[in-house]
Amino acid sequence: MSPCPILSRMLRLSRYAAIVRGLGGIVNWAIAISQPAGKRTWVERVGCIACVFGGLALIVAGISAAPAVAQTEAASDVRLNYTLAELHDRDFSGQNFQGSSFAGADARNANFHGADLRGAILTKAAFFGADLSDADLSETLADRVTFDGANLTNAILTRAIATRTRFFDTEITGADFSDALLDRYQVAQLCERAAGTNPVTGIATRVSLGCRD
């Protein structure tokens, strides 16, 4: 589990704990003042007042922690929805799109150089002539995607699902297709121009495709 969800849970628990302690202090004060005045010492009276102010302070602290929790949760959720969006010629280089959706999007000639697309949904998207060099597309759902003329140089497509996807005239030098789900005819076409070794994974493109030497 990533540290962001853990941190948000810790903040949430501390907020609730502060509110509970604050309410507990006020309850103790209410019980104490219910006793006859003659039976309470000056120490108990001061303690009652301290309980009230301490309880209120804890409640305020617990409530004020809510924005911090919300901000932490928002920061940990980078998923975006570009389903059916017009993204042609846009510059997304180096951006984080983990788990985002580009299903049916028109991303022709868009720049995704070095982008993090791990686990993204690309179903039926069009990446005609797009720059996906050095991009991480591992574990993407990339079925029926068009990568015609795209640049996948040094891209990582490990464990991607890319059935019925087009790679005509796609530059794949250094791309890593390890454990990717591809149709047989796709593999045959890709092996005709497969070359290079991925600089991140150290896997040769031909090896990742299972090409015969």
C-alpha positions in Angstrom: 0.0 0.0 0.0 1.3 3.5 -0.8 2.1 5.9 2.0 -0.6 8.5 1.0 -3.6 6.3 1.9 -1.9 5.3 5.2 -1.2 8.9 6.1 -4.8 9.9 5.3 -6.1 7.1 7.6 -3.8 8.2 10.4 -5.0 11.8 10.1 -8.6 10.6 10.0 -8.1 8.5 13.1 -6.3 11.2 15.0 -9.1 13.7 14.1 -11.8 11.3 15.5 -9.7 10.6 18.6 -9.4 14.3 19.3 -13.1 14.8 19.0 -13.9 11.9 21.3 -11.4 13.1 23.9 -12.9 16.5 23.8 -16.4 15.2 24.2 -15.2 13.0 27.1 -13.8 16.0 28.9 -17.0 18.0 28.6 -19.0 14.9 29.9 -16.6 14.7 32.9 -17.2 18.4 33.6 -21.0 17.9 33.4 -20.8 15.0 35.9 -18.6 16.9 38.2 -20.8 20.0 38.4 -23.8 17.9 39.1 -22.4 17.2 42.6 -23.4 19.6 45.4 -21.1 22.6 45.5 -20.1 21.9 49.1 -18.6 18.6 48.2 -16.3 20.0 45.5 -12.8 21.3 46.4 -11.2 24.3 44.7 -8.9 21.8 42.9 -11.9 20.0 41.5 -13.5 23.3 40.4 -10.3 24.3 38.5 -10.2 20.8 37.0 -13.8 21.2 35.7 -12.9 24.4 34.0 -9.8 22.9 32.5 -11.9 20.0 31.2 -14.3 22.4 29.5 -11.6 24.4 27.7 -9.5 21.3 27.0 -12.5 19.5 25.5 -13.4 22.4 23.3 -9.8 22.8 22.1 -9.6 19.1 21.2 -12.9 19.3 19.3 -11.8 22.3 17.3 -8.5 20.6 16.6 -10.3 17.5 15.4 -12.6 19.4 13.1 -9.8 21.5 11.7 -7.9 18.4 10.7 -10.7 17.5 8.1 -9.2 19.7 5.3 -5.8 18.1 5.8 -7.3 14.7 5.4 -9.3 15.8 2.3 -6.1 17.3 0.7 -4.1 14.2 1.4 -6.8 12.0 -0.2 -7.0 14.3 -3.2 -3.3 14.2 -3.7 -3.2 10.4 -3.7 -6.0 10.2 -6.3 -4.5 11.2 -9.6 -7.0 9.4 -11.8 -8.5 11.5 -14.6 -11.3 10.9 -17.0 -10.6 11.7 -20.7 -13.1 9.3 -22.0 -14.1 10.3 -25.6 -12.1 13.5 -25.2 -10.6 15.5 -28.1 -6.9 15.5 -27.2 -5.2 15.8 -30.5 -1.9 17.8 -30.6 -2.1 18.3 -26.8 1.1 18.2 -24.7 0.9 15.7 -21.8 4.7 14.9 -21.6 5.9 13.7 -18.2 2.5 13.8 -16.5 1.0 11.2 -14.2 -2.1 9.4 -15.5 -2.0 6.3 -13.4 -5.4 4.6 -13.6 -6.9 7.3 -15.8 -9.3 6.7 -18.6 -8.6 7.6 -22.2 -11.2 5.2 -23.6 -12.3 6.3 -27.1 -10.2 9.5 -26.9 -8.8 11.2 -30.0 -5.1 11.7 -29.0 -3.6 11.8 -32.5 -0.3 13.6 -32.6 -0.5 14.2 -28.8 2.7 14.3 -26.8 2.9 11.7 -24.0 6.7 11.5 -23.9 7.7 10.1 -20.5 4.1 10.0 -19.2 3.1 7.6 -16.5 0.1 5.7 -17.9 0.3 2.6 -15.7 -3.1 0.9 -15.4 -4.8 3.4 -17.6 -7.8 2.5 -19.8 -7.1 3.2 -23.4 -9.8 1.1 -25.0 -10.6 2.2 -28.6 -8.5 5.3 -28.3 -6.7 6.8 -31.3 -3.0 7.6 -31.0 -2.2 8.2 -34.6 1.3 9.7 -34.8 1.3 10.3 -31.0 4.6 10.5 -29.1 4.6 7.8 -26.4 8.4 7.5 -26.2 9.7 6.6 -22.7 6.1 6.4 -21.5 5.1 3.7 -19.0 2.0 1.9 -20.3 2.4 -1.2 -18.1 -0.8 -3.0 -17.2 -2.9 -0.8 -19.4 -6.2 -1.9 -20.9 -5.2 -1.1 -24.5 -7.6 -3.3 -26.5 -8.7 -2.0 -30.0 -6.4 1.0 -29.7 -4.8 2.5 -32.8 -1.1 3.2 -32.5 -0.5 3.6 -36.2 2.5 5.9 -36.8 3.0 6.4 -33.1 6.4 6.6 -31.4 6.7 3.9 -28.7 10.5 4.1 -28.5 11.7 2.8 -25.1 8.1 2.6 -23.9 7.1 0.0 -21.3 4.0 -2.1 -22.1 4.6 -5.0 -19.7 1.4 -6.9 -18.8 -0.7 -4.6 -21.1 -3.8 -6.1 -22.7 -3.6 -5.0 -26.3 -5.7 -7.4 -28.3 -7.1 -6.3 -31.7 -4.8 -3.2 -31.4 -3.1 -1.7 -34.5 0.7 -1.1 -34.6 1.1 -0.2 -38.3 4.3 1.9 -38.9 4.7 2.2 -35.1 8.3 2.9 -33.9 8.9 0.2 -31.2 12.7 0.4 -30.8 13.6 -0.4 -27.2 9.9 -1.0 -26.2 9.3 -3.7 -23.6 6.2 -5.9 -24.3 7.0 -8.5 -21.6 3.9 -10.5 -20.6 1.7 -8.3 -22.8 -1.4 -9.9 -24.3 -1.1 -9.5 -28.0 -2.7 -11.2 -31.0 -0.4 -13.6 -33.0 -0.5 -11.5 -36.1 0.4 -8.4 -34.1 3.5 -10.2 -32.7 4.5 -11.3 -36.2 4.3 -7.8 -37.6 6.1 -6.2 -34.6 8.9 -8.8 -34.8 9.6 -7.6 -38.3 11.0 -4.3 -37.0 11.7 -5.1 -33.3 15.1 -3.9 -32.2 16.9 -2.3 -29.2 16.7 -2.8 -25.5 14.6 -1.0 -23.0 16.8 1.3 -20.9 14.6 0.9 -17.8 13.8 -2.8 -17.7 16.9 -4.0 -19.6 14.8 -6.3 -21.7 15.4 -6.5 -25.4 12.3 -5.8 -27.5 12.6 -9.0 -29.5 12.9 -11.0 -26.3 9.9 -9.3 -24.8 7.9 -10.2 -27.9 9.2 -13.8 -28.1 10.5 -13.2 -31.6 12.4 -16.0 -33.3 16.0 -15.1 -34.2 
